[in-house]
Amino acid sequence: MMAHHPTKPGGVPEHVVRALTRLINRYNRYHSPEAVASLERVEALNPDDGLYLVRVRFKGSFCATCGVRDWVEDLAYLGESLGVEAKLEEVVEPEGVEDERVGYFIVKVPSPAPEVRA
């Protein structure tokens, strides 16, 4: 029997949105003001397995000597501490915009433990 999870518009379960919001907030806590992330889109790839395609926009001056891709990839590393597996698939530099990047991640968010009722 599959557990029922409340969903946000677009069919993304509430627990996924909460996990991604915590991840973005943690990223911004450690990287702002040099880089600030914002969640733009979450698309279900295989919700039964907890897999989603996530688009995140990064704005900031970054640190050119560190490599801009490293700033984007850090989001995936921070996810590990929150139980969110994230793999950076692509970094896109919007045309004509130097201080922004868009990261596309394949993300796995585990389902919450089922409630136990006595």
Contacts in CASP RR format, 6 or more apart in sequence:
PFRMAT RR
TARGET T0000
AUTHOR 0000-0000-0000
METHOD contacts of the structure
MODEL  1
MMAHHPTKPGGVPEHVVRALTRLINRYNRYHSPEAVASLERVEALNPDDG
LYLVRVRFKGSFCATCGVRDWVEDLAYLGESLGVEAKLEEVVEPEGVEDE
RVGYFIVKVPSPAPEVRA
2 48 0 8 1.000
3 111 0 8 1.000
3 112 0 8 1.000
3 114 0 8 1.000
5 13 0 8 1.000
5 14 0 8 1.000
5 15 0 8 1.000
5 111 0 8 1.000
5 112 0 8 1.000
6 13 0 8 1.000
6 14 0 8 1.000
7 13 0 8 1.000
7 14 0 8 1.000
8 14 0 8 1.000
8 17 0 8 1.000
11 44 0 8 1.000
11 47 0 8 1.000
12 42 0 8 1.000
12 44 0 8 1.000
12 52 0 8 1.000
13 47 0 8 1.000
15 109 0 8 1.000
15 111 0 8 1.000
15 112 0 8 1.000
16 42 0 8 1.000
16 50 0 8 1.000
16 52 0 8 1.000
16 109 0 8 1.000
17 42 0 8 1.000
19 82 0 8 1.000
19 83 0 8 1.000
19 84 0 8 1.000
19 109 0 8 1.000
20 39 0 8 1.000
20 42 0 8 1.000
20 54 0 8 1.000
20 84 0 8 1.000
20 107 0 8 1.000
20 109 0 8 1.000
21 39 0 8 1.000
22 82 0 8 1.000
23 75 0 8 1.000
23 78 0 8 1.000
23 79 0 8 1.000
23 82 0 8 1.000
23 84 0 8 1.000
23 86 0 8 1.000
24 37 0 8 1.000
24 38 0 8 1.000
24 39 0 8 1.000
24 56 0 8 1.000
24 75 0 8 1.000
26 78 0 8 1.000
26 79 0 8 1.000
26 81 0 8 1.000
26 82 0 8 1.000
27 35 0 8 1.000
27 37 0 8 1.000
27 74 0 8 1.000
27 75 0 8 1.000
27 78 0 8 1.000
28 36 0 8 1.000
28 37 0 8 1.000
30 74 0 8 1.000
30 78 0 8 1.000
31 37 0 8 1.000
31 71 0 8 1.000
31 74 0 8 1.000
33 60 0 8 1.000
33 61 0 8 1.000
34 60 0 8 1.000
34 61 0 8 1.000
34 62 0 8 1.000
34 63 0 8 1.000
34 71 0 8 1.000
35 58 0 8 1.000
35 59 0 8 1.000
35 60 0 8 1.000
35 61 0 8 1.000
35 62 0 8 1.000
35 71 0 8 1.000
36 58 0 8 1.000
36 59 0 8 1.000
36 60 0 8 1.000
37 56 0 8 1.000
37 57 0 8 1.000
37 58 0 8 1.000
37 75 0 8 1.000
38 56 0 8 1.000
38 57 0 8 1.000
38 59 0 8 1.000
39 54 0 8 1.000
39 55 0 8 1.000
39 56 0 8 1.000
40 55 0 8 1.000
40 56 0 8 1.000
40 57 0 8 1.000
40 102 0 8 1.000
41 53 0 8 1.000
41 54 0 8 1.000
41 55 0 8 1.000
42 52 0 8 1.000
42 53 0 8 1.000
42 54 0 8 1.000
42 55 0 8 1.000
43 52 0 8 1.000
43 53 0 8 1.000
43 54 0 8 1.000
44 51 0 8 1.000
44 52 0 8 1.000
45 51 0 8 1.000
45 52 0 8 1.000
45 53 0 8 1.000
45 106 0 8 1.000
49 108 0 8 1.000
50 108 0 8 1.000
50 109 0 8 1.000
50 110 0 8 1.000
50 111 0 8 1.000
51 106 0 8 1.000
51 107 0 8 1.000
51 108 0 8 1.000
52 106 0 8 1.000
52 107 0 8 1.000
52 108 0 8 1.000
52 109 0 8 1.000
53 89 0 8 1.000
53 104 0 8 1.000
53 105 0 8 1.000
53 106 0 8 1.000
53 107 0 8 1.000
54 86 0 8 1.000
54 104 0 8 1.000
54 105 0 8 1.000
54 106 0 8 1.000
54 107 0 8 1.000
55 102 0 8 1.000
55 103 0 8 1.000
55 104 0 8 1.000
55 105 0 8 1.000
56 72 0 8 1.000
56 75 0 8 1.000
56 102 0 8 1.000
56 103 0 8 1.000
56 105 0 8 1.000
57 100 0 8 1.000
57 101 0 8 1.000
57 102 0 8 1.000
57 103 0 8 1.000
58 71 0 8 1.000
58 72 0 8 1.000
58 100 0 8 1.000
58 101 0 8 1.000
58 102 0 8 1.000
58 103 0 8 1.000
59 99 0 8 1.000
59 100 0 8 1.000
60 99 0 8 1.000
60 100 0 8 1.000
61 99 0 8 1.000
62 68 0 8 1.000
62 71 0 8 1.000
62 99 0 8 1.000
62 101 0 8 1.000
63 71 0 8 1.000
68 91 0 8 1.000
68 101 0 8 1.000
69 88 0 8 1.000
69 91 0 8 1.000
71 101 0 8 1.000
72 88 0 8 1.000
72 91 0 8 1.000
72 101 0 8 1.000
72 103 0 8 1.000
73 88 0 8 1.000
75 86 0 8 1.000
75 88 0 8 1.000
75 105 0 8 1.000
76 86 0 8 1.000
76 87 0 8 1.000
76 88 0 8 1.000
76 105 0 8 1.000
79 85 0 8 1.000
79 86 0 8 1.000
83 110 0 8 1.000
84 107 0 8 1.000
84 108 0 8 1.000
84 109 0 8 1.000
85 107 0 8 1.000
85 108 0 8 1.000
86 105 0 8 1.000
86 106 0 8 1.000
86 107 0 8 1.000
86 108 0 8 1.000
87 105 0 8 1.000
87 106 0 8 1.000
87 107 0 8 1.000
88 103 0 8 1.000
88 104 0 8 1.000
88 105 0 8 1.000
89 103 0 8 1.000
89 104 0 8 1.000
89 105 0 8 1.000
89 106 0 8 1.000
90 103 0 8 1.000
90 104 0 8 1.000
91 101 0 8 1.000
91 102 0 8 1.000
91 103 0 8 1.000
91 104 0 8 1.000
92 101 0 8 1.000
92 102 0 8 1.000
92 103 0 8 1.000
92 104 0 8 1.000
93 100 0 8 1.000
93 101 0 8 1.000
94 100 0 8 1.000
94 101 0 8 1.000
94 102 0 8 1.000
END
